[in-house]
Amino acid sequence: MSTPQMLIAIDASLRDEIATLRSQNEKILELLSGSGVPGEQPKVRLLRVNEVTSRLGIGKTMFFEGVKSGKFPAGFRHGGLRLWREDEIDEAIERLSCGAEN
């Protein structure tokens, strides 16, 4: 049978190992979420029209024609600004690049 000192030593090593695993798990969650805070949803970045057209490599007129036709997301109004979610613009770019390959 084990002595009490031996059980304490094993418990301490297990506690250290658990702490290490928790730390590694938090880092993995942080990388997966992209938010920098474990367990928190990624932050949504909002883009103005100049940023959107710059990413797409097109002018405003062509962009808004694409919005009307449904090719690009319409964005939303916030105060006096029209804004677009970065992830929606990235998805539109991905769709365009996949369509260009076919």
MILODO-346636 format. One line per field, with one value per atom (N, C-alpha, C): x, y, z; chain; residue in one letter; residue number from 1. Coordinates in nm, 2 decimals, always signed. Layout:
x = (X / ...);
y = (Y / ...);
z = (Z / ...);
ch = (A / ...);
aa = (A / ...);
i = (NUM / ...);
END
This chain:
x = (+0.08 / +0.00 / +0.09 / +0.04 / +0.12 / +0.12 / +0.23 / +0.24 / +0.17 / +0.13 / +0.06 / +0.15 / +0.28 / +0.37 / +0.37 / +0.37 / +0.37 / +0.24 / +0.13 / +0.00 / +0.00 / +0.06 / +0.07 / +0.16 / +0.27 / +0.36 / +0.29 / +0.21 / +0.14 / +0.03 / -0.04 / -0.14 / -0.09 / +0.03 / +0.09 / +0.13 / +0.19 / +0.23 / +0.11 / +0.00 / -0.12 / -0.18 / -0.18 / -0.23 / -0.15 / -0.02 / +0.06 / +0.03 / +0.02 / -0.02 / -0.15 / -0.25 / -0.38 / -0.37 / -0.30 / -0.28 / -0.22 / -0.12 / -0.05 / -0.15 / -0.23 / -0.33 / -0.44 / -0.48 / -0.58 / -0.52 / -0.40 / -0.33 / -0.32 / -0.28 / -0.28 / -0.41 / -0.52 / -0.65 / -0.70 / -0.67 / -0.71 / -0.64 / -0.51 / -0.44 / -0.50 / -0.54 / -0.60 / -0.74 / -0.82 / -0.95 / -0.93 / -0.83 / -0.80 / -0.76 / -0.68 / -0.65 / -0.77 / -0.85 / -0.97 / -1.07 / -1.09 / -1.19 / -1.14 / -1.02 / -0.97 / -0.99 / -1.05 / -1.09 / -0.98 / -0.89 / -0.79 / -0.83 / -0.96 / -1.01 / -1.07 / -1.02 / -1.07 / -1.22 / -1.30 / -1.44 / -1.52 / -1.46 / -1.54 / -1.55 / -1.67 / -1.69 / -1.59 / -1.55 / -1.46 / -1.53 / -1.46 / -1.51 / -1.54 / -1.65 / -1.68 / -1.63 / -1.55 / -1.50 / -1.59 / -1.62 / -1.71 / -1.62 / -1.66 / -1.59 / -1.68 / -1.61 / -1.68 / -1.66 / -1.74 / -1.74 / -1.60 / -1.52 / -1.38 / -1.30 / -1.31 / -1.24 / -1.29 / -1.42 / -1.48 / -1.44 / -1.45 / -1.41 / -1.26 / -1.18 / -1.04 / -1.01 / -1.08 / -1.06 / -1.10 / -1.21 / -1.26 / -1.19 / -1.12 / -1.05 / -1.14 / -1.25 / -1.35 / -1.39 / -1.45 / -1.50 / -1.64 / -1.68 / -1.80 / -1.92 / -1.92 / -2.04 / -2.05 / -1.95 / -1.96 / -2.00 / -1.94 / -1.98 / -2.13 / -2.19 / -2.33 / -2.42 / -2.37 / -2.44 / -2.45 / -2.33 / -2.33 / -2.42 / -2.43 / -2.52 / -2.67 / -2.70 / -2.84 / -2.87 / -2.77 / -2.79 / -2.78 / -2.74 / -2.72 / -2.59 / -2.50 / -2.36 / -2.28 / -2.31 / -2.24 / -2.35 / -2.31 / -2.40 / -2.44 / -2.56 / -2.61 / -2.55 / -2.50 / -2.45 / -2.57 / -2.55 / -2.65 / -2.62 / -2.72 / -2.70 / -2.68 / -2.58 / -2.56 / -2.54 / -2.64 / -2.63 / -2.63 / -2.53 / -2.53 / -2.43 / -2.39 / -2.29 / -2.35 / -2.30 / -2.34 / -2.21 / -2.23 / -2.12 / -2.15 / -2.04 / -2.04 / -1.96 / -2.01 / -1.93 / -1.82 / -1.70 / -1.58 / -1.60 / -1.66 / -1.67 / -1.76 / -1.87 / -1.96 / -1.88 / -1.80 / -1.72 / -1.62 / -1.56 / -1.46 / -1.53 / -1.66 / -1.73 / -1.76 / -1.80 / -1.83 / -1.70 / -1.59 / -1.46 / -1.43 / -1.46 / -1.44 / -1.53 / -1.65 / -1.75 / -1.70 / -1.66 / -1.61 / -1.49 / -1.40 / -1.27 / -1.30 / -1.40 / -1.44 / -1.51 / -1.59 / -1.66 / -1.57 / -1.46 / -1.37 / -1.29 / -1.27 / -1.19 / -1.27 / -1.41 / -1.49 / -1.51);
y = (-0.12 / +0.00 / +0.12 / +0.23 / +0.36 / +0.43 / +0.51 / +0.59 / +0.73 / +0.80 / +0.93 / +1.03 / +1.03 / +1.12 / +1.09 / +0.96 / +0.92 / +0.97 / +0.96 / +1.00 / +1.15 / +1.22 / +1.37 / +1.41 / +1.34 / +1.36 / +1.33 / +1.22 / +1.19 / +1.29 / +1.33 / +1.43 / +1.56 / +1.60 / +1.73 / +1.72 / +1.60 / +1.59 / +1.58 / +1.52 / +1.52 / +1.66 / +1.73 / +1.87 / +1.95 / +1.94 / +2.01 / +1.97 / +1.84 / +1.79 / +1.85 / +1.85 / +1.90 / +2.05 / +2.12 / +2.27 / +2.29 / +2.21 / +2.22 / +2.19 / +2.08 / +2.05 / +2.16 / +2.21 / +2.32 / +2.44 / +2.47 / +2.59 / +2.56 / +2.44 / +2.40 / +2.41 / +2.36 / +2.36 / +2.51 / +2.60 / +2.74 / +2.80 / +2.77 / +2.82 / +2.77 / +2.64 / +2.58 / +2.65 / +2.67 / +2.74 / +2.88 / +2.95 / +3.09 / +3.09 / +3.00 / +2.99 / +2.96 / +2.87 / +2.83 / +2.94 / +3.02 / +3.12 / +3.25 / +3.27 / +3.39 / +3.52 / +3.51 / +3.63 / +3.67 / +3.58 / +3.62 / +3.59 / +3.56 / +3.53 / +3.39 / +3.29 / +3.16 / +3.15 / +3.08 / +3.07 / +3.18 / +3.29 / +3.40 / +3.39 / +3.44 / +3.44 / +3.53 / +3.51 / +3.60 / +3.73 / +3.84 / +3.97 / +3.99 / +4.06 / +4.09 / +4.23 / +4.23 / +4.36 / +4.41 / +4.54 / +4.61 / +4.69 / +4.69 / +4.76 / +4.87 / +4.98 / +5.08 / +5.05 / +5.12 / +5.09 / +5.10 / +5.19 / +5.20 / +5.08 / +5.03 / +4.91 / +4.79 / +4.78 / +4.67 / +4.67 / +4.79 / +4.80 / +4.77 / +4.82 / +4.79 / +4.64 / +4.57 / +4.42 / +4.35 / +4.40 / +4.34 / +4.38 / +4.49 / +4.54 / +4.60 / +4.66 / +4.72 / +4.85 / +4.93 / +5.06 / +5.05 / +5.17 / +5.17 / +5.14 / +5.20 / +5.18 / +5.03 / +4.96 / +4.82 / +4.74 / +4.78 / +4.71 / +4.73 / +4.85 / +4.87 / +4.80 / +4.78 / +4.71 / +4.56 / +4.51 / +4.38 / +4.36 / +4.46 / +4.45 / +4.44 / +4.52 / +4.51 / +4.38 / +4.32 / +4.19 / +4.07 / +4.10 / +3.99 / +3.92 / +3.97 / +3.92 / +3.95 / +4.07 / +4.11 / +4.14 / +4.12 / +4.15 / +4.30 / +4.33 / +4.47 / +4.55 / +4.48 / +4.55 / +4.60 / +4.70 / +4.75 / +4.90 / +4.97 / +5.11 / +5.12 / +5.20 / +5.23 / +5.38 / +5.45 / +5.60 / +5.64 / +5.72 / +5.77 / +5.69 / +5.57 / +5.49 / +5.36 / +5.32 / +5.18 / +5.10 / +4.99 / +4.90 / +4.76 / +4.68 / +4.54 / +4.46 / +4.34 / +4.25 / +4.19 / +4.19 / +4.15 / +4.00 / +3.92 / +3.78 / +3.76 / +3.84 / +3.83 / +3.87 / +3.97 / +4.01 / +3.91 / +3.85 / +3.74 / +3.62 / +3.59 / +3.48 / +3.51 / +3.64 / +3.68 / +3.67 / +3.71 / +3.69 / +3.54 / +3.46 / +3.31 / +3.26 / +3.30 / +3.26 / +3.30 / +3.42 / +3.47 / +3.40 / +3.37 / +3.30 / +3.16 / +3.09 / +2.96 / +2.95 / +3.05 / +3.06 / +3.09 / +3.17 / +3.20 / +3.08 / +2.98 / +2.86 / +2.77 / +2.77 / +2.68 / +2.72);
z = (+0.00 / +0.00 / +0.00 / -0.06 / -0.07 / +0.05 / +0.07 / +0.19 / +0.16 / +0.26 / +0.23 / +0.16 / +0.18 / +0.11 / -0.04 / -0.08 / -0.22 / -0.29 / -0.22 / -0.28 / -0.30 / -0.21 / -0.22 / -0.34 / -0.36 / -0.47 / -0.60 / -0.61 / -0.73 / -0.76 / -0.66 / -0.67 / -0.73 / -0.68 / -0.72 / -0.87 / -0.91 / -1.05 / -1.14 / -1.09 / -1.17 / -1.19 / -1.08 / -1.08 / -1.18 / -1.18 / -1.27 / -1.42 / -1.44 / -1.57 / -1.62 / -1.53 / -1.56 / -1.60 / -1.52 / -1.55 / -1.68 / -1.72 / -1.85 / -1.96 / -1.95 / -2.05 / -2.06 / -1.95 / -1.96 / -2.03 / -2.01 / -2.07 / -2.22 / -2.26 / -2.40 / -2.47 / -2.40 / -2.45 / -2.47 / -2.38 / -2.39 / -2.52 / -2.54 / -2.65 / -2.78 / -2.79 / -2.90 / -2.93 / -2.83 / -2.84 / -2.89 / -2.84 / -2.89 / -3.03 / -3.08 / -3.22 / -3.31 / -3.26 / -3.34 / -3.35 / -3.24 / -3.24 / -3.31 / -3.31 / -3.37 / -3.29 / -3.17 / -3.10 / -3.00 / -2.97 / -2.87 / -2.73 / -2.71 / -2.57 / -2.58 / -2.51 / -2.51 / -2.48 / -2.56 / -2.54 / -2.59 / -2.64 / -2.69 / -2.84 / -2.89 / -3.04 / -3.10 / -3.23 / -3.30 / -3.31 / -3.31 / -3.33 / -3.48 / -3.51 / -3.64 / -3.68 / -3.79 / -3.84 / -3.94 / -3.93 / -4.03 / -4.12 / -4.25 / -4.36 / -4.42 / -4.45 / -4.53 / -4.68 / -4.76 / -4.90 / -4.97 / -4.93 / -4.99 / -4.96 / -4.84 / -4.80 / -4.88 / -4.90 / -4.97 / -5.12 / -5.18 / -5.32 / -5.34 / -5.25 / -5.26 / -5.25 / -5.16 / -5.15 / -5.28 / -5.34 / -5.46 / -5.58 / -5.58 / -5.69 / -5.80 / -5.76 / -5.85 / -5.80 / -5.89 / -5.85 / -5.78 / -5.72 / -5.65 / -5.74 / -5.86 / -5.95 / -5.98 / -6.01 / -6.04 / -5.92 / -5.80 / -5.68 / -5.65 / -5.66 / -5.63 / -5.73 / -5.86 / -5.95 / -5.91 / -5.86 / -5.80 / -5.68 / -5.60 / -5.49 / -5.54 / -5.64 / -5.69 / -5.75 / -5.82 / -5.88 / -5.78 / -5.66 / -5.56 / -5.56 / -5.64 / -5.65 / -5.52 / -5.46 / -5.34 / -5.23 / -5.11 / -5.00 / -4.99 / -4.95 / -4.94 / -4.83 / -4.73 / -4.61 / -4.53 / -4.44 / -4.36 / -4.32 / -4.28 / -4.24 / -4.09 / -4.05 / -3.91 / -3.90 / -3.85 / -3.85 / -4.00 / -4.04 / -4.17 / -4.26 / -4.21 / -4.28 / -4.34 / -4.45 / -4.49 / -4.47 / -4.40 / -4.36 / -4.40 / -4.42 / -4.46 / -4.36 / -4.33 / -4.25 / -4.33 / -4.27 / -4.33 / -4.38 / -4.29 / -4.33 / -4.45 / -4.46 / -4.58 / -4.71 / -4.70 / -4.82 / -4.85 / -4.75 / -4.78 / -4.85 / -4.80 / -4.87 / -5.01 / -5.04 / -5.18 / -5.26 / -5.21 / -5.28 / -5.31 / -5.21 / -5.23 / -5.34 / -5.34 / -5.44 / -5.58 / -5.59 / -5.72 / -5.77 / -5.67 / -5.72 / -5.75 / -5.69 / -5.72 / -5.86 / -5.88 / -6.01 / -6.13 / -6.10 / -6.20 / -6.25 / -6.16 / -6.19 / -6.28 / -6.27 / -6.34 / -6.48);
ch = (A / A / A / A / A / A / A / A / A / A / A / A / A / A / A / A / A / A / A / A / A / A / A / A / A / A / A / A / A / A / A / A / A / A / A / A / A / A / A / A / A / A / A / A / A / A / A / A / A / A / A / A / A / A / A / A / A / A / A / A / A / A / A / A / A / A / A / A / A / A / A / A / A / A / A / A / A / A / A / A / A / A / A / A / A / A / A / A / A / A / A / A / A / A / A / A / A / A / A / A / A / A / A / A / A / A / A / A / A / A / A / A / A / A / A / A / A / A / A / A / A / A / A / A / A / A / A / A / A / A / A / A / A / A / A / A / A / A / A / A / A / A / A / A / A / A / A / A / A / A / A / A / A / A / A / A / A / A / A / A / A / A / A / A / A / A / A / A / A / A / A / A / A / A / A / A / A / A / A / A / A / A / A / A / A / A / A / A / A / A / A / A / A / A / A / A / A / A / A / A / A / A / A / A / A / A / A / A / A / A / A / A / A / A / A / A / A / A / A / A / A / A / A / A / A / A / A / A / A / A / A / A / A / A / A / A / A / A / A / A / A / A / A / A / A / A / A / A / A / A / A / A / A / A / A / A / A / A / A / A / A / A / A / A / A / A / A / A / A / A / A / A / A / A / A / A / A / A / A / A / A / A / A / A / A / A / A / A / A / A / A / A / A / A / A / A / A / A / A / A / A / A / A / A / A / A);
aa = (M / M / M / S / S / S / T / T / T / P / P / P / Q / Q / Q / M / M / M / L / L / L / I / I / I / A / A / A / I / I / I / D / D / D / A / A / A / S / S / S / L / L / L / R / R / R / D / D / D / E / E / E / I / I / I / A / A / A / T / T / T / L / L / L / R / R / R / S / S / S / Q / Q / Q / N / N / N / E / E / E / K / K / K / I / I / I / L / L / L / E / E / E / L / L / L / L / L / L / S / S / S / G / G / G / S / S / S / G / G / G / V / V / V / P / P / P / G / G / G / E / E / E / Q / Q / Q / P / P / P / K / K / K / V / V / V / R / R / R / L / L / L / L / L / L / R / R / R / V / V / V / N / N / N / E / E / E / V / V / V / T / T / T / S / S / S / R / R / R / L / L / L / G / G / G / I / I / I / G / G / G / K / K / K / T / T / T / M / M / M / F / F / F / F / F / F / E / E / E / G / G / G / V / V / V / K / K / K / S / S / S / G / G / G / K / K / K / F / F / F / P / P / P / A / A / A / G / G / G / F / F / F / R / R / R / H / H / H / G / G / G / G / G / G / L / L / L / R / R / R / L / L / L / W / W / W / R / R / R / E / E / E / D / D / D / E / E / E / I / I / I / D / D / D / E / E / E / A / A / A / I / I / I / E / E / E / R / R / R / L / L / L / S / S / S / C / C / C / G / G / G / A / A / A / E / E / E / N / N / N);
i = (1 / 1 / 1 / 2 / 2 / 2 / 3 / 3 / 3 / 4 / 4 / 4 / 5 / 5 / 5 / 6 / 6 / 6 / 7 / 7 / 7 / 8 / 8 / 8 / 9 / 9 / 9 / 10 / 10 / 10 / 11 / 11 / 11 / 12 / 12 / 12 / 13 / 13 / 13 / 14 / 14 / 14 / 15 / 15 / 15 / 16 / 16 / 16 / 17 / 17 / 17 / 18 / 18 / 18 / 19 / 19 / 19 / 20 / 20 / 20 / 21 / 21 / 21 / 22 / 22 / 22 / 23 / 23 / 23 / 24 / 24 / 24 / 25 / 25 / 25 / 26 / 26 / 26 / 27 / 27 / 27 / 28 / 28 / 28 / 29 / 29 / 29 / 30 / 30 / 30 / 31 / 31 / 31 / 32 / 32 / 32 / 33 / 33 / 33 / 34 / 34 / 34 / 35 / 35 / 35 / 36 / 36 / 36 / 37 / 37 / 37 / 38 / 38 / 38 / 39 / 39 / 39 / 40 / 40 / 40 / 41 / 41 / 41 / 42 / 42 / 42 / 43 / 43 / 43 / 44 / 44 / 44 / 45 / 45 / 45 / 46 / 46 / 46 / 47 / 47 / 47 / 48 / 48 / 48 / 49 / 49 / 49 / 50 / 50 / 50 / 51 / 51 / 51 / 52 / 52 / 52 / 53 / 53 / 53 / 54 / 54 / 54 / 55 / 55 / 55 / 56 / 56 / 56 / 57 / 57 / 57 / 58 / 58 / 58 / 59 / 59 / 59 / 60 / 60 / 60 / 61 / 61 / 61 / 62 / 62 / 62 / 63 / 63 / 63 / 64 / 64 / 64 / 65 / 65 / 65 / 66 / 66 / 66 / 67 / 67 / 67 / 68 / 68 / 68 / 69 / 69 / 69 / 70 / 70 / 70 / 71 / 71 / 71 / 72 / 72 / 72 / 73 / 73 / 73 / 74 / 74 / 74 / 75 / 75 / 75 / 76 / 76 / 76 / 77 / 77 / 77 / 78 / 78 / 78 / 79 / 79 / 79 / 80 / 80 / 80 / 81 / 81 / 81 / 82 / 82 / 82 / 83 / 83 / 83 / 84 / 84 / 84 / 85 / 85 / 85 / 86 / 86 / 86 / 87 / 87 / 87 / 88 / 88 / 88 / 89 / 89 / 89 / 90 / 90 / 90 / 91 / 91 / 91 / 92 / 92 / 92 / 93 / 93 / 93 / 94 / 94 / 94 / 95 / 95 / 95 / 96 / 96 / 96 / 97 / 97 / 97 / 98 / 98 / 98 / 99 / 99 / 99 / 100 / 100 / 100 / 101 / 101 / 101 / 102 / 102 / 102);
END
